[in-house]
């Protein structure tokens, strides 16, 4: 019987700090606990992994003999676009109406929404299949609780994926496919978010999608509704809010080429 990889079960890096492991464990426990209609076997594995990785002595002993995570072979990552977003925006397509405004100040690119339940997108239309995108975002606390901002990717005529950062350390992940929304990750809290700037990351290879913040993995999942399209950033207001403002800077976009997997 193959040994379990506790880091893979908890979806954290082998170098993750104890605070990160605890935060991820709490998120997974809320999702998979049987009292919340979760999977009892999955919860058992999560508890087993956390019991070892949360104890420094057990973790050190486990690290000496733990199985290696599957590694991608012959993976190439090429930087194809980079911008501070402050000085360069002509190559992007702005989607919105008279409810949206853009500003450039203090080293940030601002998206400002001035009506309830509206969104504005700033999209680089280059169609990509396997990609990684990183961008620094800031959602000031002056925004209402319904405001959000983040990354769009694989945007096409069929729809797009949306990695959203909300106020107070919450995030979510959704798909809009043929005008129908599905919430792939419900609104979750993570202690990995900082007050102020946060570096969001999306890595999408085939149907495998990873979401991260500030250099740490938030979640991994699989979905095959959308496999190719453009990438972008967005800001949106809630149902009862008159204005939302989000700040962006330092975007990097990579194309990933890979051959085989173990």
Secondary structure, 3 states (H helix, E strand, C coil): CCCCCHHHHHCCCCCCCHHHHHHHHHHHHHHHCHHHCCCHHHHHHHHHHHHHHCCHHHHHHHHHHCCCCCCECCEEEEEEEEECCCCCCCCCEEECCCCEEEEEECCEEEEEECCCCCEEEEEEEEEECCEEEEEEEECCCCCCCCCEEEEEEEEECCEEEEEEEEHHHEEEEEEEECCEEEEEEEEEECCCCCCCCEEEEEEEECCEEEEEECCEEEEEEECCCCCCEEEEEEEECCCCCCCEEEEEEEEEEEEEEECCEC
